Amino acid sequence: MSTNKRRGRAKGSMAVDKIAARLINLHISEGPDDELLNTAEVARWLRQSVIWVKTARTRGTGPRFVLVGGSVAYRRDAVREWIRSREVQTTVNKRSQYGKDETEAR
């Protein structure tokens, strides 16, 4: 049984809140609030794959983004804000973005 399943999460779930606090302190988080980052830079910052970031963007569960000449860009402060919004102190009775209790056994 995978670690994710023991925690009540489906394998490959989009949850990154357990590392949110550490992500704020990475060097990539430093810089002007309005500086634009590309998808690969955001993926590196979040320690996720580019595909994960694109999927989160499509689902509306990732950081806010802007379209610049048909290209996707992320304002640094929007990514910081998204990370902060994912911080939690406990997983007890935590509701997932899909409305299911992530702590209940499957």
C-alpha positions as CSV (number, residue, x, y, z in Angstrom):
1,M,0.0,0.0,0.0
2,S,1.4,3.4,-0.9
3,T,2.0,6.2,1.6
4,N,-0.6,8.3,-0.1
5,K,-3.3,5.6,0.3
6,R,-2.5,5.3,4.0
7,R,-3.2,9.0,4.4
8,G,-6.5,8.6,2.6
9,R,-5.4,10.3,-0.6
10,A,-5.6,8.6,-4.0
11,K,-2.2,8.0,-5.6
12,G,-1.2,11.0,-7.6
13,S,-3.5,13.4,-5.9
14,M,-3.0,17.1,-6.4
15,A,-2.4,17.9,-2.8
16,V,0.8,19.9,-2.1
17,D,-0.2,21.6,1.1
18,K,2.1,19.6,3.3
19,I,5.2,21.3,1.8
20,A,3.6,24.8,1.3
21,A,5.5,26.5,4.1
22,R,8.9,25.3,2.8
23,L,8.1,26.4,-0.8
24,I,7.6,30.1,0.3
25,N,11.3,30.2,1.4
26,L,12.9,28.9,-1.8
27,H,15.1,31.3,-3.7
28,I,12.8,31.4,-6.6
29,S,10.2,33.0,-4.3
30,E,12.5,36.0,-4.0
31,G,12.0,38.8,-6.5
32,P,9.5,41.5,-7.5
33,D,5.8,40.6,-7.0
34,D,4.9,41.5,-10.6
35,E,7.7,39.5,-12.2
36,L,6.3,36.9,-14.6
37,L,7.3,33.2,-14.3
38,N,6.8,30.6,-17.0
39,T,5.2,27.2,-16.3
40,A,8.5,25.4,-16.0
41,E,9.7,27.9,-13.4
42,V,6.5,27.5,-11.4
43,A,6.8,23.7,-11.6
44,R,10.4,23.9,-10.3
45,W,9.3,26.2,-7.4
46,L,6.4,23.9,-6.5
47,R,8.5,20.7,-6.9
48,Q,6.0,19.3,-9.3
49,S,6.1,18.4,-13.0
50,V,5.2,20.8,-15.8
51,I,2.3,18.5,-16.5
52,W,1.0,18.8,-13.0
53,V,1.0,22.6,-13.2
54,K,-0.8,22.5,-16.6
55,T,-3.4,20.1,-15.1
56,A,-3.9,22.3,-12.1
57,R,-4.3,25.3,-14.4
58,T,-6.9,23.5,-16.5
59,R,-8.8,22.3,-13.4
60,G,-8.7,25.8,-11.9
61,T,-6.9,24.5,-8.8
62,G,-3.5,26.0,-9.4
63,P,-2.1,29.5,-9.0
64,R,-3.8,32.4,-10.9
65,F,-2.1,33.1,-14.3
66,V,-2.1,35.7,-17.0
67,L,-2.1,35.3,-20.8
68,V,0.6,37.3,-22.5
69,G,0.6,37.2,-26.2
70,G,-1.0,33.8,-26.1
71,S,1.5,32.4,-23.6
72,V,0.8,31.5,-20.0
73,A,2.7,33.4,-17.3
74,Y,2.4,33.5,-13.5
75,R,2.9,36.6,-11.4
76,R,5.3,35.7,-8.6
77,D,2.9,37.1,-5.9
78,A,0.0,35.0,-7.3
79,V,2.1,31.9,-6.8
80,R,3.1,33.0,-3.3
81,E,-0.6,33.7,-2.5
82,W,-1.6,30.3,-3.8
83,I,1.0,28.5,-1.7
84,R,-0.1,30.4,1.4
85,S,-3.7,29.4,0.7
86,R,-2.7,25.7,0.8
87,E,-1.1,25.9,4.3
88,V,-3.0,23.8,6.9
89,Q,-2.2,22.7,10.4
90,T,-4.1,19.4,10.4
91,T,-5.6,16.9,7.9
92,V,-8.4,16.0,10.3
93,N,-11.7,16.5,8.5
94,K,-9.9,18.4,5.8
95,R,-12.2,18.6,2.7
96,S,-10.6,18.2,-0.7
97,Q,-11.3,20.3,-3.7
98,Y,-13.6,17.6,-4.9
99,G,-15.8,17.7,-1.7
100,K,-14.6,14.3,-0.3
101,D,-13.1,13.9,3.1
102,E,-9.4,13.2,2.4
103,T,-8.9,11.5,5.7
104,E,-11.6,8.8,5.4
105,A,-10.5,5.3,4.4
106,R,-11.3,4.3,0.9
